């Protein structure tokens, strides 16, 4: 699929839930956010059908996000359903790692190929502060489980406030190098202000080469994270909603005053 600027759209990011087991300060307020009604959330069957439609239009790469995807009940089954679809070349997941120790081997057996794991500091107290109560040891356990299961290459997503030269970022990089992990630095974003930049160590945030569209947990195809446009699959049908999203993809991101990271995925 080519968008209006001749970019080949072959990457679909799917938010499978807006729920999360952490409350990271840069993602959501302490009290949480108003959650989507359960009947608004796409079923596994709907998601699988939409991925199949995407494959028929040229999608080859799928990433499952959230919220936190591992809090979605029976998430391993969804991975299995998507992995079974001919045409998927890359099936990955972004997770905070808290529950990964429990699911890593099952996910690998179901067909997940690799994971990105969020880790912004090596300091347990800072981690607890950033995530409002998270246990960093569970993330370390999740990383070990991912490596052991073969969900590789394991990539680390490290959010930085200003620079990858910050002390916490340097410690995460040191940890990653020692473990054979790929560390990527994501400058803190703001949807409402339109603040974003290209990921250090990755292609995300580079509008000129952006090859992705997004599917929200409640069934909106979105052309861009930093854009308020969305097309509801239950109203338009999957193919029409997907096509409209691709055809509406902007040259570059701007602002999104109506969306949240937990709804769309980072």
N, C-alpha and C positions, 0 to 999 in steps of 0.2 A: 504494500500500500504506500503510495506517495502522497505526502501532504502538499499544501499549496506552495511550499518552498522546496519541493523535490527531495525532501528527506524521506528515506525508506523506513517506514514504521513497522518494525518487526518484534517489538518488545512490549509485553503487556504486564503491568504491575497490578496485582489484585489484592485489595484490602479485604480480608476474609471476616474481620470483626472490628468494631470500634472499641471493644473492651481491652483493658490492660491491667496487669497485676502490679504495675508500678505507677508512680505519679511524678514523673520527671519534671523538674521545674520549668524547662524550656518547651515542654510539650503540652501540659495541661495544668489547670489550677489544682490546689490541694484537695478541694472538695469534689474534684472530678468534673465531668461535663454531663450534659443531658444525653443519655444514651439512646440509640435508635431502638424502636420497638422491635421485638423479636420477629414479628411477621413481616417487617420491612427488610430483614436481612436475607440475602440471596441464599437459596438452598445449594447443597453440593451439586445436585443435578443441574440446576440453572447455571452455576459457575462452569461446570464441565461442558455443558452445551455451548456456552459463550466462548470458551477456550477453543472448542472444535471449530466454531465459526471463525474465530480469529486465525486459526491455523489455515483454514481455507482461503483466507485473505492475505496470508504471508507472515503471520506471527510464528516465530520459532523459539522465542525466549519468554519464559514466564517466571515471575517472582511473586511469592506470597508474602504479604505484609499485614499490618494491623492498623491501629492497636497492636496487640501482641498476638500473632497468629496461633501460638501454642495454647492459648486459653480457649480457642474454638473447639467445642466438643467434637471428637472423632476426626481431628484434623489429619491424622495419618490416612484415613480413608479418602479424603479429598486429594491428597498427594498421590495416592495410588490411582485414582480415577484420571487425574491429569497426566500422570506419567504413562498411562496406557494408551494415550492418544498418539497416533502416528504423526510425526512432524515436529514434535517438541525436541529441540536440540539442547536446551539449557533450562533446567528447572531448579530454582533456588528459593531461599527463604531468608528474610531479615527478621531477627529475633533479639530480644533482650537477654536471652540465654538462661533466664532463671529456671525454666522448666526443661531445658535441653538435655540435661543429664538423663532425664526420664525417657525422652522420646528419640534421641539421636539415632540409635540402632534401628528402631522401628521405621523412622523416616527414611533412612538409607535403604532398607529392604523394600519400602513402598515405592522407591524411585526418585526420591529427592537427591540431587547431585551435590549441592553445596549450600553453605550458610554464611550470612553476614551476621556478626554478633556485636551488639552495642557495648562499648566500654570506654568511659570518659576519664577514668582515673584508676590508679592502682591503690589508692588509699581507701581503706574500708570505711572510715568515718566520713570522708568526702563523698564516697559513693552513696552511703546511707542518706546524706544530706541532699545530694542531687536528685536521688530517686524517691526521696521521702520514705525511707524505711527499707530499701532493698538490701539484700545480703550478697556482698560481692563474691563470697566463696561459692555460691551457687552458680555464678557466671563462670568462675574458674573451672568448676566441675563440668559445666556445660561445654566449655571449650575443649577440655580433655576428652569428653565423650564424643564430640564432633570429630576430633582428630582420630580417635580410636575407631569410630564407625566408618571413616573414609569420606566424610562430607567436606571434601577438599576441592579447591583451596579454601581454607577458612579465612575469611576476611573480618577485620575488626573495624567498626565504624566509631570513630572517636570525635565527638563534638568539641570544638574549641571556641572560645569566646572571641579571640582576636587572631591567634597565630599558632601554628604547630610548634613554635619554639617555647610555648608555655610549659612550665615544669611538669604538669600532669600529662600533657601530650608527649613529652620526651620520655617519661617513664613508661607510658603505654607502648610507644615505639620500641623501646628497649626490650620490654616484655615480648612484644610481637616478634622481634628479630630472634630472640632466644628460642622461641617456640616454632619458628618457621611460619608465622602468620603474616598475612598481608594487611598492613595498617593503612587505613584511609582517614584523612582528616576532613571533617565537615564543619565549615564555619556556621555558627549559629544563625538560623534563618528566622525570618518573621514574615508570615503570610500577609498580614494586613499592611505592612510597610513595603512589601516587595523586596525585602533584603535577602539576597542569596548570592552565591558565587560558585565557581566550579570546585568540585571536590578534589582535594589534593590526593592523587593516587587513583583517581577514577574519572569517568566521563560525566557523571551526574552534574547538573548545573551548567553544562556547556550547551547553550541553546542552539548554536550553529549546527551541532551534530546530533541533536536530540532525536532518538529513534523510538520513543515510548509513548504509550497512552496508558490511562489508568482506569481501573474499574473499582468503584467504591463498594463497600459492604452492602449498601442498600440499592445497588444496581444502577449507578450512573457512570457512563463512560465519560471520562474527562480528558481533554486534550493536553492539559498542563496542570501541574501542581499550583503554579502561581497564576491562576486564571479561574474565574467563577463559572465558566461555561460547563454544562453537563447535560447528558442526554440519557433519559431513563429507559432502560431496556424493557421493562414491563409495559411501558406505554407504546414504545416505538418498534419493539422487536430488536433482537440482538444485532443483526446485520445493519439495520438502518441506524441504530444508535451509535454503533462502532464507526460506520462510515461518516456520519455527521461529526463525530469527535475528531477523526482524522482530518476531515476537510475544514474543520474549525481551528486546527492547531495554529497558534500564533507564531510569528517569527521569533519572539522571545517572551519569557515570562514577565508579568507585570505585578499585579496585586491580587489577593484573594481575601476579601473581608467576610466571606460567608463560610469558608471551610476551616477545618481543623486537621492537624497532622494525624490525630487518632482516627479520623474518618477516612482520610484519603491515603494515608501511608506517606512516610517521608521520602 
